[in-house]
Amino acid sequence: MFKAILLDKTTTVHDTKLVDLDDAQLLEDNVLVRIEYSSINYKDGPAITSRAPMVLH
């Protein structure tokens, strides 16, 4: 299990939430990277709050 910011976009709504994901929930052929430290940068803020169209699909 790991924490993830999950963005779910429909045609009119962005739903953003912090979730616990399991490796089995990842898509096939994705790459899993072990991260020890992380932060959210400026461009992540507008993307997860739907204030800028940075996430296209």
PDB file as gemmi writes it, atoms N, CA and C in Angstrom:
CRYST1    1.000    1.000    1.000  90.00  90.00  90.00 P 1                      
ATOM      1  N   MET A   1       0.840  -1.187   0.000  1.00  0.00           N  
ATOM      2  CA  MET A   1       0.000   0.000   0.000  1.00  0.00           C  
ATOM      3  C   MET A   1       0.881   1.244   0.000  1.00  0.00           C  
ATOM      4  N   PHE A   2       0.404   2.270  -0.684  1.00  0.00           N  
ATOM      5  CA  PHE A   2       1.089   3.544  -0.700  1.00  0.00           C  
ATOM      6  C   PHE A   2       0.061   4.658  -0.881  1.00  0.00           C  
ATOM      7  N   LYS A   3       0.418   5.851  -0.443  1.00  0.00           N  
ATOM      8  CA  LYS A   3      -0.449   7.024  -0.591  1.00  0.00           C  
ATOM      9  C   LYS A   3      -0.268   7.591  -1.997  1.00  0.00           C  
ATOM     10  N   ALA A   4      -1.368   8.070  -2.579  1.00  0.00           N  
ATOM     11  CA  ALA A   4      -1.312   8.675  -3.905  1.00  0.00           C  
ATOM     12  C   ALA A   4      -2.361   9.770  -4.009  1.00  0.00           C  
ATOM     13  N   ILE A   5      -2.045  10.780  -4.800  1.00  0.00           N  
ATOM     14  CA  ILE A   5      -3.044  11.787  -5.152  1.00  0.00           C  
ATOM     15  C   ILE A   5      -3.696  11.273  -6.424  1.00  0.00           C  
ATOM     16  N   LEU A   6      -4.982  11.011  -6.352  1.00  0.00           N  
ATOM     17  CA  LEU A   6      -5.717  10.435  -7.473  1.00  0.00           C  
ATOM     18  C   LEU A   6      -6.605  11.505  -8.096  1.00  0.00           C  
ATOM     19  N   LEU A   7      -6.391  11.762  -9.391  1.00  0.00           N  
ATOM     20  CA  LEU A   7      -7.226  12.706 -10.135  1.00  0.00           C  
ATOM     21  C   LEU A   7      -8.141  11.913 -11.031  1.00  0.00           C  
ATOM     22  N   ASP A   8      -9.428  12.129 -10.886  1.00  0.00           N  
ATOM     23  CA  ASP A   8     -10.426  11.450 -11.705  1.00  0.00           C  
ATOM     24  C   ASP A   8     -11.184  12.530 -12.466  1.00  0.00           C  
ATOM     25  N   LYS A   9     -11.022  12.544 -13.782  1.00  0.00           N  
ATOM     26  CA  LYS A   9     -11.626  13.604 -14.585  1.00  0.00           C  
ATOM     27  C   LYS A   9     -12.759  13.050 -15.436  1.00  0.00           C  
ATOM     28  N   THR A  10     -13.918  13.667 -15.294  1.00  0.00           N  
ATOM     29  CA  THR A  10     -15.013  13.403 -16.219  1.00  0.00           C  
ATOM     30  C   THR A  10     -15.043  14.579 -17.186  1.00  0.00           C  
ATOM     31  N   THR A  11     -16.034  14.658 -18.029  1.00  0.00           N  
ATOM     32  CA  THR A  11     -16.065  15.747 -19.009  1.00  0.00           C  
ATOM     33  C   THR A  11     -16.221  17.114 -18.361  1.00  0.00           C  
ATOM     34  N   THR A  12     -16.830  17.186 -17.186  1.00  0.00           N  
ATOM     35  CA  THR A  12     -17.071  18.497 -16.572  1.00  0.00           C  
ATOM     36  C   THR A  12     -16.487  18.649 -15.173  1.00  0.00           C  
ATOM     37  N   VAL A  13     -16.068  17.573 -14.534  1.00  0.00           N  
ATOM     38  CA  VAL A  13     -15.658  17.639 -13.127  1.00  0.00           C  
ATOM     39  C   VAL A  13     -14.307  16.954 -12.923  1.00  0.00           C  
ATOM     40  N   HIS A  14     -13.459  17.582 -12.102  1.00  0.00           N  
ATOM     41  CA  HIS A  14     -12.226  16.950 -11.635  1.00  0.00           C  
ATOM     42  C   HIS A  14     -12.453  16.545 -10.184  1.00  0.00           C  
ATOM     43  N   ASP A  15     -12.233  15.295  -9.862  1.00  0.00           N  
ATOM     44  CA  ASP A  15     -12.332  14.830  -8.483  1.00  0.00           C  
ATOM     45  C   ASP A  15     -10.923  14.474  -8.032  1.00  0.00           C  
ATOM     46  N   THR A  16     -10.423  15.138  -7.008  1.00  0.00           N  
ATOM     47  CA  THR A  16      -9.071  14.928  -6.517  1.00  0.00           C  
ATOM     48  C   THR A  16      -9.140  14.462  -5.075  1.00  0.00           C  
ATOM     49  N   LYS A  17      -8.424  13.379  -4.768  1.00  0.00           N  
ATOM     50  CA  LYS A  17      -8.417  12.899  -3.387  1.00  0.00           C  
ATOM     51  C   LYS A  17      -7.122  12.163  -3.083  1.00  0.00           C  
ATOM     52  N   LEU A  18      -6.785  12.105  -1.819  1.00  0.00           N  
ATOM     53  CA  LEU A  18      -5.641  11.342  -1.336  1.00  0.00           C  
ATOM     54  C   LEU A  18      -6.149   9.953  -1.003  1.00  0.00           C  
ATOM     55  N   VAL A  19      -5.544   8.931  -1.613  1.00  0.00           N  
ATOM     56  CA  VAL A  19      -6.025   7.560  -1.433  1.00  0.00           C  
ATOM     57  C   VAL A  19      -4.873   6.623  -1.094  1.00  0.00           C  
ATOM     58  N   ASP A  20      -5.220   5.464  -0.578  1.00  0.00           N  
ATOM     59  CA  ASP A  20      -4.271   4.366  -0.406  1.00  0.00           C  
ATOM     60  C   ASP A  20      -4.438   3.440  -1.590  1.00  0.00           C  
ATOM     61  N   LEU A  21      -3.360   3.196  -2.331  1.00  0.00           N  
ATOM     62  CA  LEU A  21      -3.402   2.292  -3.473  1.00  0.00           C  
ATOM     63  C   LEU A  21      -2.560   1.069  -3.195  1.00  0.00           C  
ATOM     64  N   ASP A  22      -2.915   0.003  -3.838  1.00  0.00           N  
ATOM     65  CA  ASP A  22      -2.165  -1.240  -3.774  1.00  0.00           C  
ATOM     66  C   ASP A  22      -1.516  -1.460  -5.135  1.00  0.00           C  
ATOM     67  N   ASP A  23      -0.373  -2.129  -5.172  1.00  0.00           N  
ATOM     68  CA  ASP A  23       0.309  -2.400  -6.442  1.00  0.00           C  
ATOM     69  C   ASP A  23      -0.617  -3.053  -7.461  1.00  0.00           C  
ATOM     70  N   ALA A  24      -1.553  -3.863  -7.009  1.00  0.00           N  
ATOM     71  CA  ALA A  24      -2.462  -4.572  -7.909  1.00  0.00           C  
ATOM     72  C   ALA A  24      -3.405  -3.614  -8.636  1.00  0.00           C  
ATOM     73  N   GLN A  25      -3.568  -2.398  -8.134  1.00  0.00           N  
ATOM     74  CA  GLN A  25      -4.461  -1.426  -8.764  1.00  0.00           C  
ATOM     75  C   GLN A  25      -3.804  -0.655  -9.911  1.00  0.00           C  
ATOM     76  N   LEU A  26      -2.499  -0.798 -10.061  1.00  0.00           N  
ATOM     77  CA  LEU A  26      -1.791  -0.107 -11.135  1.00  0.00           C  
ATOM     78  C   LEU A  26      -2.052  -0.799 -12.465  1.00  0.00           C  
ATOM     79  N   LEU A  27      -1.995  -0.016 -13.539  1.00  0.00           N  
ATOM     80  CA  LEU A  27      -2.191  -0.583 -14.867  1.00  0.00           C  
ATOM     81  C   LEU A  27      -1.011  -1.454 -15.263  1.00  0.00           C  
ATOM     82  N   GLU A  28      -1.259  -2.437 -16.093  1.00  0.00           N  
ATOM     83  CA  GLU A  28      -0.210  -3.327 -16.570  1.00  0.00           C  
ATOM     84  C   GLU A  28       0.825  -2.520 -17.352  1.00  0.00           C  
ATOM     85  N   ASP A  29       2.080  -2.896 -17.229  1.00  0.00           N  
ATOM     86  CA  ASP A  29       3.214  -2.266 -17.904  1.00  0.00           C  
ATOM     87  C   ASP A  29       3.581  -0.895 -17.351  1.00  0.00           C  
ATOM     88  N   ASN A  30       2.990  -0.468 -16.232  1.00  0.00           N  
ATOM     89  CA  ASN A  30       3.433   0.767 -15.590  1.00  0.00           C  
ATOM     90  C   ASN A  30       4.731   0.513 -14.850  1.00  0.00           C  
ATOM     91  N   VAL A  31       5.419   1.557 -14.493  1.00  0.00           N  
ATOM     92  CA  VAL A  31       6.679   1.451 -13.767  1.00  0.00           C  
ATOM     93  C   VAL A  31       6.441   1.908 -12.336  1.00  0.00           C  
ATOM     94  N   LEU A  32       6.894   1.134 -11.384  1.00  0.00           N  
ATOM     95  CA  LEU A  32       6.771   1.489  -9.977  1.00  0.00           C  
ATOM     96  C   LEU A  32       8.140   1.953  -9.487  1.00  0.00           C  
ATOM     97  N   VAL A  33       8.189   3.155  -8.888  1.00  0.00           N  
ATOM     98  CA  VAL A  33       9.431   3.744  -8.423  1.00  0.00           C  
ATOM     99  C   VAL A  33       9.331   3.960  -6.927  1.00  0.00           C  
ATOM    100  N   ARG A  34      10.345   3.541  -6.192  1.00  0.00           N  
ATOM    101  CA  ARG A  34      10.347   3.755  -4.743  1.00  0.00           C  
ATOM    102  C   ARG A  34      10.778   5.188  -4.453  1.00  0.00           C  
ATOM    103  N   ILE A  35       9.912   5.938  -3.777  1.00  0.00           N  
ATOM    104  CA  ILE A  35      10.175   7.332  -3.434  1.00  0.00           C  
ATOM    105  C   ILE A  35      10.319   7.425  -1.921  1.00  0.00           C  
ATOM    106  N   GLU A  36      11.395   8.063  -1.479  1.00  0.00           N  
ATOM    107  CA  GLU A  36      11.580   8.236  -0.048  1.00  0.00           C  
ATOM    108  C   GLU A  36      11.054   9.580   0.439  1.00  0.00           C  
ATOM    109  N   TYR A  37      11.193  10.625  -0.362  1.00  0.00           N  
ATOM    110  CA  TYR A  37      10.729  11.958   0.011  1.00  0.00           C  
ATOM    111  C   TYR A  37      10.075  12.603  -1.205  1.00  0.00           C  
ATOM    112  N   SER A  38       9.076  13.404  -0.951  1.00  0.00           N  
ATOM    113  CA  SER A  38       8.390  14.070  -2.047  1.00  0.00           C  
ATOM    114  C   SER A  38       7.746  15.352  -1.548  1.00  0.00           C  
ATOM    115  N   SER A  39       7.424  16.208  -2.484  1.00  0.00           N  
ATOM    116  CA  SER A  39       6.684  17.427  -2.170  1.00  0.00           C  
ATOM    117  C   SER A  39       5.801  17.749  -3.373  1.00  0.00           C  
ATOM    118  N   ILE A  40       4.969  18.730  -3.198  1.00  0.00           N  
ATOM    119  CA  ILE A  40       4.114  19.169  -4.300  1.00  0.00           C  
ATOM    120  C   ILE A  40       4.682  20.487  -4.798  1.00  0.00           C  
ATOM    121  N   ASN A  41       4.917  20.581  -6.106  1.00  0.00           N  
ATOM    122  CA  ASN A  41       5.457  21.828  -6.636  1.00  0.00           C  
ATOM    123  C   ASN A  41       4.324  22.743  -7.109  1.00  0.00           C  
ATOM    124  N   TYR A  42       4.688  23.934  -7.538  1.00  0.00           N  
ATOM    125  CA  TYR A  42       3.695  24.942  -7.906  1.00  0.00           C  
ATOM    126  C   TYR A  42       2.713  24.429  -8.958  1.00  0.00           C  
ATOM    127  N   LYS A  43       3.188  23.770 -10.014  1.00  0.00           N  
ATOM    128  CA  LYS A  43       2.304  23.326 -11.089  1.00  0.00           C  
ATOM    129  C   LYS A  43       1.350  22.225 -10.644  1.00  0.00           C  
ATOM    130  N   ASP A  44       1.705  21.474  -9.606  1.00  0.00           N  
ATOM    131  CA  ASP A  44       0.802  20.447  -9.081  1.00  0.00           C  
ATOM    132  C   ASP A  44      -0.432  21.079  -8.446  1.00  0.00           C  
ATOM    133  N   GLY A  45      -0.267  22.204  -7.791  1.00  0.00           N  
ATOM    134  CA  GLY A  45      -1.385  22.865  -7.122  1.00  0.00           C  
ATOM    135  C   GLY A  45      -2.535  23.199  -8.059  1.00  0.00           C  
ATOM    136  N   PRO A  46      -2.285  23.972  -9.133  1.00  0.00           N  
ATOM    137  CA  PRO A  46      -3.378  24.260 -10.063  1.00  0.00           C  
ATOM    138  C   PRO A  46      -3.960  23.000 -10.721  1.00  0.00           C  
ATOM    139  N   ALA A  47      -3.122  22.002 -10.953  1.00  0.00           N  
ATOM    140  CA  ALA A  47      -3.614  20.776 -11.596  1.00  0.00           C  
ATOM    141  C   ALA A  47      -4.584  20.018 -10.700  1.00  0.00           C  
ATOM    142  N   ILE A  48      -4.287  19.907  -9.414  1.00  0.00           N  
ATOM    143  CA  ILE A  48      -5.166  19.121  -8.541  1.00  0.00           C  
ATOM    144  C   ILE A  48      -6.367  19.908  -8.044  1.00  0.00           C  
ATOM    145  N   THR A  49      -6.342  21.227  -8.221  1.00  0.00           N  
ATOM    146  CA  THR A  49      -7.497  22.034  -7.816  1.00  0.00           C  
ATOM    147  C   THR A  49      -8.355  22.443  -9.011  1.00  0.00           C  
ATOM    148  N   SER A  50      -8.014  21.958 -10.197  1.00  0.00           N  
ATOM    149  CA  SER A  50      -8.750  22.250 -11.432  1.00  0.00           C  
ATOM    150  C   SER A  50      -8.715  23.725 -11.811  1.00  0.00           C  
ATOM    151  N   ARG A  51      -7.702  24.452 -11.383  1.00  0.00           N  
ATOM    152  CA  ARG A  51      -7.613  25.882 -11.718  1.00  0.00           C  
ATOM    153  C   ARG A  51      -6.864  26.115 -13.027  1.00  0.00           C  
ATOM    154  N   ALA A  52      -6.228  25.094 -13.540  1.00  0.00           N  
ATOM    155  CA  ALA A  52      -5.527  25.212 -14.815  1.00  0.00           C  
ATOM    156  C   ALA A  52      -5.642  23.874 -15.535  1.00  0.00           C  
ATOM    157  N   PRO A  53      -5.796  23.898 -16.847  1.00  0.00           N  
ATOM    158  CA  PRO A  53      -5.965  22.642 -17.604  1.00  0.00           C  
ATOM    159  C   PRO A  53      -4.639  21.913 -17.849  1.00  0.00           C  
ATOM    160  N   MET A  54      -3.962  21.514 -16.772  1.00  0.00           N  
ATOM    161  CA  MET A  54      -2.684  20.824 -16.912  1.00  0.00           C  
ATOM    162  C   MET A  54      -2.857  19.324 -17.080  1.00  0.00           C  
ATOM    163  N   VAL A  55      -3.991  18.797 -16.658  1.00  0.00           N  
ATOM    164  CA  VAL A  55      -4.281  17.376 -16.798  1.00  0.00           C  
ATOM    165  C   VAL A  55      -5.307  17.250 -17.928  1.00  0.00           C  
ATOM    166  N   LEU A  56      -4.888  16.651 -19.023  1.00  0.00           N  
ATOM    167  CA  LEU A  56      -5.766  16.591 -20.192  1.00  0.00           C  
ATOM    168  C   LEU A  56      -6.642  15.353 -20.195  1.00  0.00           C  
ATOM    169  N   HIS A  57      -6.136  14.207 -19.744  1.00  0.00           N  
ATOM    170  CA  HIS A  57      -6.954  12.996 -19.662  1.00  0.00           C  
ATOM    171  C   HIS A  57      -6.347  11.997 -18.752  1.00  0.00           C  
TER     172      HIS A  57                                                      
END                                                                             
